[in-house]
Amino acid sequence: MAKRVLLVRGGALGRNTGLGAAHHNLVDMLNSGKVTGWQLAGVCEYPLSKTSNPLSRIWNRWFSHPKRVAKKIKNEVGEFDLVHITDQEQAHLVPKDSNIPVVITVHDLFHLFPEQLQFGDEIVDIGEVSPGMIRRRDLNKLKHGVRRASHLICNSQHTLGAAKINFPKVQSTCIPLGIDSAKYHPDNQELVDISLPDACNLLVVGSNDPRKRMKFLFEVISKLPTEVRQGIHLHHVGNSDGNFGLPPIAELAKSCGITNLTIHGSSVSDEYLMTLRIKCDALLFPSVSEGFG
């Protein structure tokens, strides 16, 4: 008989985000029987709030949902054999006293333990080196949650090494993300109607975070010969807002003299993103550090 696992996370991130995609892929694998010996008992999460009130968001994250998770685990003993928190940014949801093992998938630890790396003449922040007061408290809750976990499932050897250094008392294992390559074959896609410019179309996917090095990418393109640069059209998918002291991506591009840019945003569908991947001439990856969520 298959064992049952309860998947737990906070706000219900969509498939178009790294951590959201990883969560949904795990749900799909469990539902399709691809995880031998395990079946999905349920998912405990909450809808992402539309409110701009930061106090409401903090209340949900720090108090309301952790209490809901702990109550569910306590009251439904026997309904599942394992609790799996699907990313380290929700580690605070590990109950202080649980009769059921709780594991956490760890995609990366650079947000919990940020650092600065030098690349040539450039120093790049990996994670937020100087977070504000609320984020510092949030990170402290996450670290305590990781220490309460029964086991850490790391998706790379690099992350496993970081876990063993920073959380030596918590058992940890490396299990690389399972990727169904057939899902990404062009012949298996339902493409949407997207009209691209008559140019060399280049795609970049990711947020406007210093480690993504969007400024570096724009500076490199700006130094190309004029006739080459004018024949390039960039497409960005992800959060393009200003972040960590950086201006919005559109302003960043403009400051480097790049105007052939389309901002697609962070709410595109799987089909839309896959269509861009297939129709664009190349996928650019300027990032220097990834958790591969």
Secondary structure, DSSP 4 states (H G I P E B T S, - for coil): --EEEEEEEEE---TTSHHHHHHHHHHHHHHTT-STTEEEEEEEEEPPP----HHHHHHIIIIIHHHHHHHHHHHTTTS-SEEEE-SGGGGGGS-SS-SS-EEEEES--TTTS-EEEEETTEEEEES-SS--HHHHHHHHHHHHHHHH-SEEEESSHHHHHHHHHH-TTSEEEE-PPP--GGGGSGGG------PPPSSEEEEEES-S-GGG-HHHHHHHHHTS-HHHHTTEEEEEES--S-BTTBPPHHHHHHHTT---EEEEES---HHHHHHHHHHSSEEE---S-----
